[in-house]
Amino acid sequence: MTGPLWADWPVAVIGGLDVALVDDPDGTTRWVELETTAMGEVGIWEIDPGTVRDVEVDEIFVVLSGRATIKVDGSPDVVVTAGDVVRLQAGAVTTWIITERLRKVYLTQGQGQG
């Protein structure tokens, strides 16, 4: 974000779908950190269609746009779409199958990108 930090205002509104994101070196994801708080990192993250595996950190996120199936070893598959609120548990081994570019706003405990 440009200008003052998001946390510097008593009330801050951003258009989550309009925020410009920074490309990750992998070329399939983009993100921007909005703020780091005592609770963790808040940001917006986006990923292109495809399949990725990850080991998760404690995270809560809201899907702003897109669609994906999240496969978690030992649990039923979860389909997420715009408006869904999701919690990921640290250490969960996931496979994300992104069928429509997915953008989310996230809060993680500790450091790390969404």
C-alpha positions, 0 to 999 in steps of 0.5 A: 500500500502507498501512503500511511500504514493501514493501522495508522487510521482509526477506521480504514477501508480498502477495496480488497479486490482493487489492491495492487499486489506484489508478484512473488518470484514463483510467478503464480502468486501475488500478495501485500502485507497490510499490517503486522500486529501482536496477533500476527500478519494481515494481508491480501494474497492471490494465486493463479489456477493450478495445484500447489502443496503447502504446510500451513501456519495458523491462519484465518482467511476470507475468500474475496474472489475465486474458487479452490478445493483444499485437500487436507491429509486425513480430512474431507476436501473443502471447496472455498469460494467468495465470502467463505471464512476459513481456518487453517491449523498449523502443520496441516499438509494441504493440496490446493487445487485452484480452479479460478484465480483465488484472492483472500484477505488473511490473518496469520499467527506469527510471521509468514505470507498467507 
